[in-house]
Amino acid sequence: MTDDAAFWKARKDFLSHLLYAKGYSKATCYAYHSDLGIWGRWLNEAQHEWNQLTHVEVEQFISWQVRERGIKPHIIARRSSCLSSFYRWAKKNGLVKDDPIYLADKPKRPQRVPIWLERVEQERLQAAARSIDDLPENIFGQTREHILIIRRRYDFLFGLIQNSGLRISEALALRVRDVRIVEGIAKAVRVIGKGNKERVVPLPELFGQTFGYWIAAMPREDFVFAKEPGMNPPGVRSVRAYLKNLVEKAGIDKAVTPHKLRHTYATRLLESGADLVDIQALLGHVNLATTQIYTHVGDDRMADVVSKLK
């Protein structure tokens, strides 16, 4: 049986290293926490020592996930990546002699073409967000006017992501002071992205005009998308649920999430002739390989154009 105390302490120390030394986001650390927990429990059931493994045991773990749990390939690839990072760290810190992940036959992460909105779908989503025909007079004690304020806030939130490519966590963390205003027009937003890295993202002129007007009277220290003045913004789960309702109302037959709106922004940039390195900088990707998924968007679109030739 694996040395429980030593493994769980190593997991705790590794996650602290990621969070405080490497600057990983809390969401990423939570995912690693979960993946290492699954690994630790499997080691106990299989009666393996966590610090005395070979690539054979790692491959057994991978097979177990596929055979008995039916785990999807991209999740297995993520867990393998997590274990690889953990054991590299453990070896560097003298906790293990060898890295059992290095020689293991690991599944490749499947290449998935991102989902994005076509321009007409963007227009329909915007129309759904701005329509007031379906607003009730009163619901749960909230007046029609209050409900309209909430819808307008979400309209700007989803509009900002489509015009800046911010991650949903970055958009919700945005404060008024982080928006550069020139003569009433929002010119750019400053965000702290993954790895605690700062970037400044310029905004299109047309969106910047309405966005700048909307936040003009807000206190500088307030969250841009605060539920009430001086309060916190809504949670990611609430945002996802609201967007899902809007997508259904707009009649869009796609699984649209806030991250898909970020894909939409990248797709519009690619269509406009932007280089991948520029898209990488705007999205805050650490590696260009992450940005390269959008080349498939261009390939698919070109194939569609050619298919219409007669």
C-alpha positions in Angstrom: 0.0 0.0 0.0 1.2 3.5 -0.8 2.6 5.8 1.9 -0.5 7.9 2.3 0.9 10.6 4.4 4.0 11.2 2.2 2.0 11.3 -1.0 -0.7 13.7 0.2 1.9 16.0 1.7 3.8 15.9 -1.6 0.5 16.8 -3.4 -0.1 19.7 -1.0 3.5 21.0 -1.5 3.3 20.6 -5.2 0.0 22.6 -5.5 1.5 25.4 -3.3 4.5 25.5 -5.6 2.1 25.9 -8.6 0.0 28.5 -7.0 2.6 30.7 -5.3 5.8 30.1 -7.1 4.6 29.4 -10.7 1.5 31.7 -10.5 -1.0 29.1 -11.8 -4.6 30.1 -11.5 -6.8 28.6 -8.6 -8.9 26.9 -11.3 -5.9 25.1 -12.7 -4.6 24.1 -9.2 -8.1 22.8 -8.4 -8.0 20.6 -11.5 -4.5 19.3 -10.5 -5.8 18.7 -7.0 -8.6 16.5 -8.3 -6.4 14.6 -10.8 -3.8 13.8 -8.2 -6.5 12.7 -5.8 -7.8 10.2 -8.3 -4.2 9.0 -8.9 -3.6 8.6 -5.1 -6.8 6.6 -4.5 -6.0 4.4 -7.5 -2.5 3.7 -6.1 -4.0 2.7 -2.8 -6.5 0.3 -4.4 -3.7 -1.2 -6.6 -1.4 -1.3 -3.6 1.5 0.6 -5.4 4.0 2.8 -3.8 3.7 6.3 -5.3 7.5 6.9 -5.2 8.6 3.4 -6.5 6.8 3.2 -9.9 7.7 2.4 -13.5 6.0 3.3 -16.7 4.1 0.0 -16.5 2.0 1.2 -13.5 1.2 4.4 -15.3 0.0 2.6 -18.3 -2.1 0.4 -16.1 -3.7 3.5 -14.6 -4.4 4.8 -18.1 -6.0 1.5 -19.2 -8.1 1.5 -16.0 -9.6 4.9 -16.8 -10.5 3.8 -20.3 -11.7 0.3 -19.5 -13.5 0.7 -16.2 -14.4 4.4 -16.1 -14.9 5.2 -19.8 -13.0 8.5 -19.4 -12.6 10.6 -22.6 -9.2 10.8 -24.2 -8.8 14.5 -23.7 -9.3 14.1 -19.9 -6.8 11.2 -19.7 -4.3 13.4 -21.6 -4.8 16.2 -19.1 -4.4 13.8 -16.2 -1.2 12.4 -17.7 0.1 15.9 -18.2 -0.7 16.7 -14.5 1.2 13.5 -13.4 4.1 14.4 -15.6 4.4 17.9 -14.0 4.0 16.4 -10.5 6.7 13.7 -10.9 9.2 16.2 -12.6 8.8 18.4 -9.6 9.1 15.4 -7.2 12.3 14.2 -8.8 13.8 17.7 -8.8 13.0 17.9 -5.0 14.5 14.5 -4.3 11.2 12.8 -3.4 11.4 10.2 -6.2 14.4 8.6 -7.9 12.9 8.2 -11.3 10.1 9.8 -13.3 7.6 7.0 -14.2 5.6 9.2 -16.6 8.4 9.9 -19.0 8.5 6.5 -20.7 4.8 5.7 -20.4 2.7 5.2 -23.5 0.4 8.2 -23.0 -2.6 9.0 -25.2 -2.3 12.1 -27.4 -4.6 15.0 -26.7 -7.2 14.9 -29.5 -7.1 18.0 -31.7 -10.5 19.6 -31.5 -11.6 22.3 -33.8 -12.9 25.2 -31.7 -16.6 26.2 -31.9 -17.3 29.8 -32.7 -20.2 32.0 -33.8 -20.8 33.2 -37.3 -21.4 36.9 -37.7 -25.1 36.4 -38.2 -25.2 34.3 -35.0 -23.4 37.1 -33.2 -26.1 39.5 -34.4 -28.9 37.2 -33.2 -27.2 36.8 -29.8 -26.9 40.5 -29.4 -30.5 41.0 -30.5 -31.7 38.5 -27.9 -29.7 40.2 -25.2 -31.2 43.6 -26.1 -34.8 42.5 -26.6 -37.1 43.6 -23.8 -40.3 42.0 -25.2 -40.0 39.0 -22.9 -39.2 40.8 -19.7 -41.7 40.2 -17.0 -43.2 43.0 -14.9 -42.0 41.4 -11.7 -40.1 38.2 -10.8 -38.9 37.2 -7.3 -39.5 40.7 -6.1 -37.4 42.3 -8.9 -39.0 45.0 -11.0 -38.9 45.1 -14.8 -36.4 48.0 -14.6 -34.0 46.0 -12.4 -34.2 43.0 -14.7 -33.4 45.2 -17.6 -30.3 46.5 -15.8 -29.2 42.8 -15.3 -29.7 42.0 -19.0 -27.8 45.1 -20.1 -24.9 44.1 -17.8 -24.7 40.7 -19.5 -25.0 42.2 -22.9 -21.9 44.2 -22.2 -20.1 41.3 -20.6 -20.7 39.0 -23.6 -19.9 41.9 -26.0 -16.6 42.6 -24.2 -15.5 39.0 -24.6 -16.4 39.0 -28.3 -14.4 42.3 -28.8 -11.4 41.5 -26.6 -11.1 37.7 -26.3 -10.9 37.9 -22.5 -11.3 34.8 -20.5 -14.5 34.8 -18.4 -12.5 35.0 -15.2 -10.5 38.0 -16.6 -13.7 39.8 -17.6 -15.4 39.3 -14.3 -12.3 40.4 -12.4 -12.1 43.7 -14.4 -12.4 46.9 -12.4 -13.3 50.3 -13.8 -9.8 51.5 -13.2 -8.5 48.8 -15.6 -10.3 50.3 -18.5 -8.4 53.1 -20.3 -10.9 55.9 -21.3 -10.0 58.6 -23.7 -12.6 61.3 -24.3 -15.3 59.0 -23.1 -14.3 56.1 -25.3 -13.0 52.9 -23.9 -9.7 52.3 -25.7 -8.3 49.2 -24.0 -8.5 47.0 -21.0 -5.7 45.8 -18.7 -6.0 42.3 -17.3 -3.9 39.9 -15.3 -4.1 36.5 -17.1 -2.7 33.1 -16.5 0.7 32.9 -14.8 -0.1 36.3 -13.2 1.0 38.0 -16.5 -0.4 41.4 -17.4 -1.5 42.3 -20.9 -3.3 45.3 -22.4 -6.0 44.5 -25.0 -7.2 47.3 -27.3 -10.9 47.6 -28.0 -12.7 48.2 -31.4 -13.8 51.9 -31.7 -17.5 51.2 -32.1 -17.7 48.9 -29.0 -15.4 51.2 -27.1 -17.9 54.1 -27.5 -20.8 52.4 -26.0 -18.8 50.5 -23.4 -17.1 53.8 -22.3 -20.4 55.6 -22.0 -21.8 52.7 -19.9 -19.1 52.7 -17.3 -18.5 56.5 -17.2 -20.3 57.1 -13.9 -19.0 54.0 -12.1 -16.6 54.4 -9.2 -13.0 53.5 -10.3 -12.6 50.7 -7.7 -15.9 49.0 -8.6 -16.0 45.8 -10.6 -17.2 46.6 -14.0 -19.8 43.8 -13.9 -20.7 44.1 -10.2 -24.2 42.8 -9.4 -24.8 46.1 -7.4 -22.5 49.1 -6.9 -19.7 48.2 -4.6 -20.5 44.4 -4.8 -18.9 41.5 -6.4 -19.6 40.3 -10.0 -21.7 37.2 -10.6 -20.1 33.8 -10.5 -19.0 31.9 -13.6 -21.8 29.4 -13.2 -24.4 32.1 -13.2 -22.9 33.6 -16.3 -22.9 30.3 -18.1 -26.5 29.7 -17.2 -27.5 33.2 -18.4 -25.7 32.8 -21.7 -27.3 29.4 -22.3 -30.7 31.0 -21.9 -29.8 33.8 -24.3 -28.5 31.3 -26.9 -31.7 29.3 -26.8 -33.7 32.5 -27.1 -31.6 33.5 -30.1 -32.3 30.1 -31.8 -28.6 29.3 -32.0 -28.1 25.5 -32.3 -24.6 25.4 -30.7 -23.2 24.6 -27.3 -22.1 28.2 -26.7 -20.1 29.0 -23.5 -18.2 32.2 -22.6 -15.0 30.4 -23.9 -16.7 29.9 -27.3 -17.2 33.7 -27.4 -13.4 33.9 -26.9 -13.0 31.5 -29.9 -15.3 33.8 -31.9 -13.0 36.8 -31.2 -9.9 34.8 -32.3 -11.8 33.6 -35.5 -12.7 37.2 -36.4 -9.1 38.2 -36.0 -7.9 35.4 -38.2 -10.5 36.3 -40.9 -9.2 39.9 -40.7 -5.7 38.7 -41.6 -4.1 38.9 -38.2 -0.9 36.8 -37.7 -0.9 34.0 -35.2 1.7 35.7 -33.0 -0.6 38.8 -32.7 -3.6 36.6 -31.8 -1.4 34.8 -29.3 -0.5 38.1 -27.6 -4.1 39.4 -27.5 -5.4 36.1 -26.1 -2.6 35.8 -23.5 -1.5 32.4 -24.7 1.8 31.3 -23.3 2.6 29.0 -26.2 2.0 29.6 -29.8 0.9 25.9 -30.1 -2.2 26.8 -28.2 -3.1 29.5 -30.7 -2.5 27.2 -33.7 -5.9 25.5 -33.2 -7.3 28.5 -35.0 -5.5 27.6 -38.2 -8.0 24.7 -38.5 -10.8 27.3 -38.6 -9.1 28.9 -41.6 -8.5 25.5 -43.3 -12.2 24.5 -42.8 -13.4 27.8 -44.1 -11.2 27.7 -47.2 -12.3 24.1 -47.9 -15.9 25.3 -47.7 -15.2 28.1 -50.2 -13.5 25.7 -52.6 -16.4 23.2 -52.4 -18.7 25.8 -53.8 -16.8 26.2 -57.0 -18.5 24.8 -60.1 
